[in-house]
Amino acid sequence: MDIDPALADLVAKYPLPAGVLDADMNQDEMASALSTTVNSISKWLRSEGMPMVQEGGLGKAYVLRLSHCWAWKAGRDDADHQRRNHNADQISMLQASFLGFDAENPLASLSAKDRTQLAQADIQHSRAMQMRRQLVRLDEVVELLESLFTETRNMIEAMPDVLERELSLKPEEVAKVDRIGTDLLTALSEKIEAAELTERDVPDIEVQRQWTI
């Protein structure tokens, strides 16, 4: 039978699967063949242009050719799939523009769900980094304080001799500087002890490998 060029193109583009022979069917049979309902077949015939060999009516059944209807439905499904993908892309791009992304930015092609998960992961990473900056190893703190106090003590203890040479201090003046330096060291030591920074027994605590943020 002669068919219009558009349907011929569909039949060529979407042929029947290998091993399936063409056949003329009624609406019930076509519904089973296309895994749909008779109501859907009736609607497609009535308002959506599904091809038919013979139109049904009073006392006359529809005649539907399998290869024609198969190709028509495959083309319809493919067009609907492309339409939904196109719309989803435009929605995603528009949402990306609200966030200030350029169209060429890989983040612009992410779905809203993926961008939300990415943003949450970034927030969690930033929070973890902030927590790490607020934590300092105890041995590093002790080592720093000890080095600072040692340097301070050495400078204060050497100060009387330095001032005697540089300023030609008298012996009694050197003794005063030495006493002031000793008092300063004593005050620093008392401050440290008052702040309870002296070494103490601290129980070992296992470092967590997983964090809930």
N, C-alpha and C positions, 0 to 999 in steps of 0.2 A: 504494500500500500504506500501511497505517497504521503510523506509527512513534511511539516514545515521545516525550513532550514534550522531554526533555533532548536527544535527537538532533535533533529538529526545530529547537530553538534553535541547535544547532551548525551545521546546514545553512543556516539563515538568516544566521548570523554569518559563516560561511566558505563562501560560494558558490563554485562552479567558476569558474575564470578565464573571461573573455569569449571566446566562440567555441568553448568546449569543451562538447560535448554529453554528457549523462548516458548511462551504459551499464552493463549487468550483465557482470561479468567473473569469471574464475576466479582462483586464487591467483597463477599465473604472470603473467597479464596485469596484475593489480593491483600486483604487485611492480614490474613495469616502469613502470606509470603513476605510482607513488609514489617511484620511484628508490630502491628498497630491495631486499631479498632475500626469496626465498620463505620462508626460515627465520624471518625477522622477521615476515612476514605470519602464518605459522602460530602463532608465539608470541603475537602480539597477539590472534588469534582465540581461542586456547586459554585465555589467562590474563589478558588485559588489557581484554577487553570490546569488541574491535573489532566494529562492526555487520556483520551478514550478512543477506542475503535468504533464503538457504537454507543450512543446515548440511550439511557434507559428511560422508560415511561410506562404508561398504562399497559400492562400485559407484556412488557418488553424489558428484558434485563440489560444492565450495562455490560458491555464487553470491553475489558481492559487488557492491554497487551503488557506482559511482564517486563520486557526489555524497556518499553517506553516509560512505564510507571517507576521502575527501578532507577533509571537514569534521571527522571524528573525529580524524584525524592532525594537522590544523592546530590544533585545540583542544588536543590532547595536547602538541604542540610549544610552543604559546604558554604553557600552564601550566608546562611544564618550564622555559621561559625565565624566566618570572616567579619561579619557585621559586629558580632559581640566582641571579638578581639580588637577590632578598630575602636569601638566605643570605650572598651576598657583601657586601651592605650591613651586615648584622648583624656579620659578622666584622670588617669595616672599623671599625665603631663600637666594637666591643669592643677592638680593637687601639688605637684612638684613646684610649679611656678609660685604657688602661695608660700612655699618654703624658701624661695629665692634661688632655686636650682636652674641652671641653663638647660636647654633641650639636649645639648651634647653631653651633659654631665651624666655619668653612668648611674648616679643615684636617681636621676629623673625617670629611669625606666623601671625602678623598683615599685612594687605594689605598696599600697598604703600600709598593709600589715607588715611587709618587710622593712619599710622605713621606720615604723614604730618600734620593731624589734631592734633595729640598728641603733636608734636613738636611745633605747633603754640600755643596750649593751654599752654605749658610749658613756651614759650617766653612771653606770655601775663601775666602769673602768676608772672614770674620773674620781669617783668616791673612794675607790680602793687606793688610788694614787695619793689622794689627800690623806687617807689614814696612814699610809706608809710614811709620808713626810712627817707625821706627828709622832712616829715611833723612832726611838734611837736605841741602839744596842747599849746595854749597861757597861760592858767592858770598854766600849769606845768612849763613853762619858768619863769613866774612871781614869782612863789613860790620858785624856785631854786635861782633866783637872790636875792630875799629878804632874804633868809636864808644865802646866802654867804655874803651879805652886812652887815647883822646883826652880823655875827660872826667876820667879819673884823673890824667893828666898836667897838665891845666889846673888842677885842684884842688890838686895838690901844689905846682906852681909858684907859685900864688897864696897858699899857706899862710903863708910868711914875712911878707908884708905884712898879712895878716889877723890873725895872732898879734901882730904889732907894734902894731896899732891896738887890738885887743881886750884884750891883756894888758900893754901898755906895755913891751914887751921892749926891752932894751938892744941896741945895734948888734951886739955880739959874740954875743948870744943869737940875734938874727935870722940871723946868719951860720951859726950851728950848725944852726938849723932848715932853712936853705937847703941846707946840705951834706947833712943827713939826707934831705931830699926828693930831691936829686940822686942820692944813693946808692940810694934806693928805686927811682927810675925806671931807673937803670942795671941794678939787679938784675932788675927786671921784663923789661927788654929782653933780658938774657942768658938768662932763663928761656925766653922765647919762641923765641930762636934755638936754644937747647939742645933744645927740643921739636920743632925743624924745622918750625915753623909759618910760616916766611917763605915768600913767594910763590915758586913753582917752576913749571917747565914740566910741565903735566899733559896727557897725550894726550886728545883728545876721544873719548868712548865713546858710541856710539849707544844710546839708550834702547830697551829691548825693548818691543815692542807686545804680545807674548803671553808669558804666564808659565805654566810647568808647576808646579803646587802639589800 
